[in-house]
């Protein structure tokens, strides 16, 4: 019987992965962006996962610089260069940061970059791998925001109680006492004295009503989210509406209301809230600006926001007042009004409205010279790119 010859083990065929095989593996990782850079830091390969995450087709990015994926803020501080330098020094560089997609939306990613070294030790370029973690980032931020809102809610509750007990109750008690005095003594008072006391009653009552209105508005923005309706609106139209409303008050003190904003300047905000923001700041400036003064509103764009400046030639503020101006810890409204330096609950209302619209507020002031209030608003509806929700997490320890 003829013996069957076995093929020696050393002669068995071995599969050697090809470049095409590795390319297919990389392209199958749809939740990862994997691309390479040449020694000049220009993109020279681009995976299908990169197209999915960034939105660029391969032919759109080949030859483009590494800077393409970074935000303007990161480019200004040299993040791409720092990553490459760290990768060369330590063998790899990792980061967690926001990146820019083709449609200019932002997504949050964990990334790693490392050098590509040839078999002879020559530098071939770099490999960059990104994992879109936008959903995880938003979840984390949402939890932090919720915790902060709970803390703020408690602070706001204490502030509201303080305002009700001191800044509303105390003046109201004085109004009642004055009214009672008039009721019992008006028959034996001179017309001038009676008129003076009635004027005090009227002014005190209107002040109380104004503060109560502010308090209601403040509570509304904290607890009634359903009234928020942002849209693209012309900034100048709303400034002109405020000027029309406050022009008579300004004219009494011969204060000039002036705006230097281009007619086509737009912001993305809630119209009613914007009116309240501008009106509170301008009316506050009128109160603290002397006769013959000037209030000027100007604006400039920066990145994706408009920065509005409301500048007055008023009495200015001390450093202490500025530090506490937008916090519930500021001095009581009654005390602030007596010193003619506080802006009251109106500025807390403004801060709340701006935060609701994705903006912020700050102030610069010199006592005896004047103040400039600055606030920001988005130019257009924010675009946030939400990534895929895969279960696999790209660990920083990988």
Rosetta blueprint (number, residue, H / E / L):
1 X L
2 X L
3 X L
4 X L
5 X L
6 X L
7 X L
8 X L
9 X H
10 X H
11 X H
12 X L
13 X L
14 X L
15 X L
16 X L
17 X L
18 X L
19 X H
20 X H
21 X H
22 X H
23 X H
24 X H
25 X H
26 X H
27 X H
28 X H
29 X L
30 X L
31 X L
32 X E
33 X E
34 X E
35 X E
36 X E
37 X E
38 X L
39 X L
40 X L
41 X L
42 X E
43 X E
44 X E
45 X E
46 X E
47 X L
48 X H
49 X H
50 X H
51 X H
52 X H
53 X H
54 X H
55 X L
56 X L
57 X L
58 X H
59 X H
60 X H
61 X H
62 X L
63 X L
64 X L
65 X E
66 X H
67 X H
68 X H
69 X H
70 X E
71 X L
72 X H
73 X H
74 X H
75 X H
76 X H
77 X L
78 X L
79 X H
80 X H
81 X H
82 X H
83 X H
84 X H
85 X H
86 X H
87 X H
88 X H
89 X H
90 X H
91 X L
92 X L
93 X E
94 X E
95 X E
96 X E
97 X E
98 X E
99 X E
100 X E
101 X L
102 X L
103 X L
104 X L
105 X L
106 X E
107 X E
108 X E
109 X E
110 X E
111 X E
112 X E
113 X E
114 X E
115 X E
116 X E
117 X E
118 X L
119 X L
120 X L
121 X L
122 X L
123 X E
124 X E
125 X E
126 X E
127 X E
128 X E
129 X E
130 X E
131 X E
132 X E
133 X L
134 X H
135 X H
136 X H
137 X H
138 X H
139 X H
140 X H
141 X H
142 X H
143 X H
144 X H
145 X H
146 X H
147 X H
148 X H
149 X H
150 X H
151 X H
152 X H
153 X H
154 X H
155 X H
156 X H
157 X H
158 X H
159 X H
160 X H
161 X H
162 X H
163 X H
164 X H
165 X H
166 X H
167 X H
168 X H
169 X H
170 X H
171 X H
172 X H
173 X H
174 X H
175 X H
176 X H
177 X H
178 X H
179 X H
180 X H
181 X H
182 X H
183 X H
184 X H
185 X H
186 X H
187 X H
188 X H
189 X L
190 X L
191 X H
192 X H
193 X H
194 X H
195 X H
196 X H
197 X H
198 X H
199 X H
200 X H
201 X H
202 X H
203 X H
204 X H
205 X H
206 X H
207 X H
208 X H
209 X H
210 X H
211 X H
212 X H
213 X H
214 X H
215 X H
216 X H
217 X H
218 X H
219 X H
220 X H
221 X H
222 X H
223 X H
224 X L
225 X H
226 X H
227 X H
228 X L
229 X L
230 X E
231 X E
232 X E
233 X E
234 X E
235 X H
236 X H
237 X H
238 X H
239 X H
240 X H
241 X H
242 X H
243 X H
244 X H
245 X H
246 X H
247 X H
248 X H
249 X H
250 X H
251 X H
252 X H
253 X L
254 X L
255 X L
256 X E
257 X E
258 X E
259 X E
260 X E
261 X L
262 X L
263 X L
264 X L
265 X L
266 X E
267 X E
268 X E
269 X E
270 X E
271 X H
272 X H
273 X H
274 X H
275 X H
276 X H
277 X H
278 X H
279 X H
280 X H
281 X H
282 X H
283 X H
284 X H
285 X H
286 X H
287 X H
288 X L
289 X L
290 X L
291 X L
292 X L
293 X L
294 X E
295 X E
296 X E
297 X E
298 X E
299 X E
300 X E
301 X E
302 X E
303 X L
304 X L
305 X E
306 X E
307 X E
308 X E
309 X E
310 X E
311 X E
312 X E
313 X L
314 X L
315 X L
316 X L
317 X L
318 X L
319 X H
320 X H
321 X H
322 X H
323 X H
324 X H
325 X L
326 X L
327 X L
328 X L
329 X L
330 X L
331 X L
332 X L
333 X H
334 X H
335 X H
336 X H
337 X H
338 X H
339 X L
340 X L
341 X L
342 X L
343 X L
344 X L
345 X H
346 X H
347 X H
348 X H
349 X H
350 X H
351 X H
352 X H
353 X H
354 X H
355 X H
356 X H
357 X L
358 X L
359 X L
360 X L
361 X E
362 X E
363 X E
364 X E
365 X E
366 X E
367 X L
368 X L
369 X L
370 X E
371 X E
372 X E
373 X E
374 X E
375 X E
376 X E
377 X E
378 X E
379 X L
380 X L
381 X L
382 X L
383 X L
384 X E
385 X L
386 X L
387 X L
388 X L
389 X L
390 X L
391 X L
392 X L
393 X L
394 X L
395 X L
396 X L
397 X L
398 X L
